[in-house]
Amino acid sequence: MRIQSEAAIEVAQAPNAAALSMESVSLLEPHWYVAQTCARHEKCVAEQLAGRKIEKFLPIYETVNRWKDRRVRLQLPIFAGYIFVRLPLRERLRVLELPSVVKLLAFGGLPVALPDEEMEAMRNGLTSQLRAEPHPYLTAGRRVRMRSGPLAGLTGILLRKKGCFRFVLSVELIRRSVIVDADVADIEPAS
């Protein structure tokens, strides 16, 4: 009986050991995460991350604000209150130690990694010369996929506004969207 129970313990521990090694591998590989910042501190956090040599992505758009006496061009973050960071999960304290970072978005206590392919496509598209601006989060509409261009491979919603087609790209984790001008030739129905 004692031998069988020791064998049962070894078998029971083997899956846990495999699970631990899988967790340690994912802790060592860099992935994209979303860091929530204090209000209007996104650029400050981006500078601090650059100082710590942490890869970051903060998409910016340009707008003109009119006050009573003047007009000012401002560069504002597309996703207000959020910045994307790429690092191994075990190094998350390097981000969380920053004074203006509130948290990494998480479910069940573990930060949620964003798909690398989608983040790379979004980085390539939003850092190119596309005119992008924030848009209210959409869940309903005609789903399409960009088959070519800077946002190739991404799925979003197609809108028609003043005779022009616009592509709405939504980040479900933060429930925010960005809208860009789209060419109909670059779009195909999403399956």
Beta strands, then each sheet from edge to edge (+ up, - down):
strand 1: 30-37
strand 2: 55-57
strand 3: 60-66
strand 4: 71-77
strand 5: 82-88
strand 6: 101-104
strand 7: 106-107
strand 8: 110-111
strand 9: 132-135
strand 10: 142-146
strand 11: 155-161
strand 12: 164-171
strand 13: 176-182
strand 14: 187-189
sheet 1: 2+ 5- 1+ 6-
sheet 2: 3+ 4-
sheet 3: 7+ 8-
sheet 4: 9+ 13- 12+ 11- 10+ 14-
end
